């Protein structure tokens, strides 16, 4: 069993409040969860309204499949938000 984990940090300079950030986060996480059926959560920077740090995990029986899935999810997230992807940490266990 292979487990792929990823922590992605996005920057949204135009966001002026935590309320705006929550709307962006909720939309992005729901779209990602519905399309890919992964575990996903905000894992850091909860008090910073300009940064959004999202972690997700997926499971498969092949290393290649996990890697491909993580890359597809990152591409999807990047195209479905106006926030800029500034950092990615991927780990396959």
C-alpha positions in Angstrom: 0.0 0.0 0.0 1.3 3.4 -1.0 0.2 6.7 0.6 0.8 10.0 -1.0 0.6 13.2 1.0 0.9 16.7 -0.1 1.0 20.1 1.6 0.3 23.0 -0.8 0.6 26.7 0.2 -1.2 29.3 -1.8 -0.9 33.1 -1.6 -3.9 35.3 -2.3 -2.8 39.0 -2.1 -6.2 40.4 -2.8 -7.9 38.8 0.2 -8.7 41.3 2.9 -10.3 39.2 5.6 -10.5 35.7 7.1 -14.1 35.5 5.9 -12.9 35.9 2.3 -10.2 33.3 2.8 -12.8 30.8 4.2 -14.9 31.2 1.1 -12.0 30.5 -1.2 -10.8 27.6 1.0 -14.3 26.0 1.3 -14.8 26.2 -2.5 -11.4 24.8 -3.4 -11.6 21.9 -0.9 -15.1 20.9 -1.8 -14.3 20.8 -5.5 -11.1 18.8 -4.9 -12.8 16.4 -2.6 -15.7 15.8 -4.9 -13.6 15.3 -8.0 -10.8 13.1 -6.5 -12.3 11.6 -3.3 -9.2 12.5 -1.2 -8.8 13.4 2.4 -8.2 17.2 2.5 -7.9 19.9 5.2 -6.4 23.3 6.0 -3.3 22.3 7.9 -1.5 25.6 8.7 -1.7 29.4 8.4 -5.3 29.5 9.7 -4.8 33.0 11.1 -3.1 34.5 8.1 -5.7 35.8 5.6 -3.3 36.0 2.7 -1.9 32.4 3.0 -3.8 29.2 2.5 -2.1 25.9 3.4 -4.0 22.8 2.3 -2.9 19.2 2.9 -4.4 16.1 1.2 -3.7 12.4 1.1 -4.4 9.6 -1.3 -3.9 5.8 -1.2 -3.1 3.3 -4.0 -1.3 0.1 -4.5 1.3 1.6 -6.9 3.9 4.3 -6.4 3.4 5.7 -10.0 -0.4 5.9 -9.5 0.0 7.9 -6.2 2.5 10.3 -7.8 0.3 10.8 -10.8 -2.8 11.4 -8.6 -1.0 14.0 -6.5 0.2 15.8 -9.6 -3.3 15.8 -11.1 -4.8 17.2 -7.8 -2.2 20.0 -7.7 -2.9 20.9 -11.3 -6.7 20.9 -10.6 -6.3 23.0 -7.5 -4.0 25.5 -9.3 -6.5 26.0 -12.1 -9.6 26.2 -9.9 -8.4 29.1 -7.7 -7.0 32.6 -8.4 -4.5 32.2 -5.6 -0.8 31.6 -6.5 0.7 28.3 -5.6 3.9 29.2 -3.8 5.1 26.0 -2.1 4.5 22.2 -2.4 5.8 19.4 -0.2 5.1 15.9 -1.5 5.8 12.7 0.3 5.1 9.1 -0.8 5.1 6.5 2.0 
